[in-house]
Amino acid sequence: MANYEYFIVLALTLAGPLALSGSRELSFYRRPLRLVAAIGLPFPLFILWDVAATARGHWNFNPDYITGLMLYNLPVEEVLFFVVVPFAALFTWESVKFFFRRKP
């Protein structure tokens, strides 16, 4: 039976930024290269690291918390982690900068 705890945590991490990212005042999408760099640069490095560490037995993923869908011998949730977390982090950073600039 598939379990969805890890997937639910990722969905909740993504929910806030996605709900708020449509603001025209916030310039989050005006610099798409930042988003591409924040996700695209570390993604292959950390996927390779995870694949190697998992293959060597340095760590594993508890099947009680994952769906069981695998990519590169990693749970799909782990692969999505390296997209969702940089997206949420960059969104948070840009939001904080925006709101501190608005203060008199």
C-alpha positions as CSV (number, residue, x, y, z in Angstrom):
1,M,0.0,0.0,0.0
2,A,1.3,3.4,-0.9
3,N,1.8,6.0,1.8
4,Y,1.8,9.7,1.1
5,E,3.4,11.4,4.1
6,Y,6.5,12.6,2.3
7,F,4.3,13.7,-0.7
8,I,1.9,15.6,1.6
9,V,4.8,17.5,3.2
10,L,6.1,18.5,-0.2
11,A,2.5,19.6,-1.3
12,L,2.2,21.7,1.9
13,T,5.6,23.2,1.3
14,L,4.5,24.2,-2.2
15,A,0.9,25.3,-1.4
16,G,1.8,28.7,0.2
17,P,4.2,29.9,-2.5
18,L,1.9,28.7,-5.3
19,A,-1.1,30.4,-3.7
20,L,0.7,33.7,-3.2
21,S,3.0,33.7,-6.3
22,G,0.4,35.3,-8.6
23,S,0.8,38.7,-7.0
24,R,1.7,41.3,-9.6
25,E,3.5,43.4,-7.0
26,L,5.9,40.6,-6.2
27,S,8.5,40.3,-8.9
28,F,9.1,36.6,-8.4
29,Y,8.6,35.6,-12.0
30,R,10.3,38.6,-13.5
31,R,13.7,37.0,-13.2
32,P,13.1,33.4,-14.4
33,L,16.8,32.7,-14.6
34,R,17.1,32.9,-10.8
35,L,14.4,30.2,-10.6
36,V,16.0,28.1,-13.2
37,A,19.4,28.5,-11.5
38,A,18.0,27.8,-8.0
39,I,16.5,24.5,-9.2
40,G,18.7,23.5,-12.1
41,L,22.1,24.0,-10.7
42,P,21.9,21.9,-7.5
43,F,19.4,19.4,-8.8
44,P,21.8,17.1,-10.7
45,L,24.4,17.3,-8.0
46,F,22.0,16.3,-5.2
47,I,20.3,13.6,-7.3
48,L,23.7,12.0,-8.1
49,W,24.6,12.3,-4.4
50,D,21.3,10.7,-3.3
51,V,21.7,7.9,-5.9
52,A,25.2,7.2,-4.8
53,A,24.5,7.4,-1.1
54,T,21.5,5.1,-1.4
55,A,23.3,2.6,-3.5
56,R,26.2,2.5,-1.0
57,G,23.7,2.0,1.9
58,H,24.5,5.3,3.6
59,W,20.8,6.0,3.9
60,N,17.5,4.7,2.7
61,F,13.9,5.7,2.6
62,N,11.3,4.3,4.9
63,P,8.6,2.6,2.8
64,D,6.1,3.6,5.5
65,Y,6.3,7.2,4.3
66,I,6.7,7.1,0.6
67,T,4.4,6.2,-2.3
68,G,6.7,3.6,-3.8
69,L,7.1,5.3,-7.1
70,M,10.8,5.4,-8.0
71,L,13.0,7.5,-10.3
72,Y,16.7,6.8,-10.6
73,N,16.2,4.3,-7.8
74,L,15.0,7.1,-5.5
75,P,11.4,7.7,-4.3
76,V,9.7,10.2,-6.6
77,E,9.2,12.4,-3.5
78,E,12.9,12.7,-3.0
79,V,13.4,13.8,-6.6
80,L,10.6,16.4,-6.2
81,F,12.2,17.6,-3.0
82,F,15.0,19.1,-5.0
83,V,12.5,21.1,-7.1
84,V,9.9,22.1,-4.4
85,V,12.3,23.2,-1.7
86,P,14.4,25.6,-3.9
87,F,11.2,27.0,-5.4
88,A,9.8,27.7,-1.9
89,A,13.1,29.0,-0.6
90,L,13.5,31.5,-3.5
91,F,9.9,32.5,-3.2
92,T,10.3,33.2,0.5
93,W,13.5,35.2,-0.1
94,E,11.9,37.3,-2.8
95,S,8.8,37.9,-0.6
96,V,10.9,39.0,2.4
97,K,12.9,41.4,0.2
98,F,9.7,42.8,-1.2
99,F,8.0,43.4,2.1
100,F,11.1,44.9,3.7
101,R,11.5,47.3,0.8
102,R,7.9,48.5,1.3
103,K,8.5,49.6,4.9
104,P,9.0,53.3,5.4
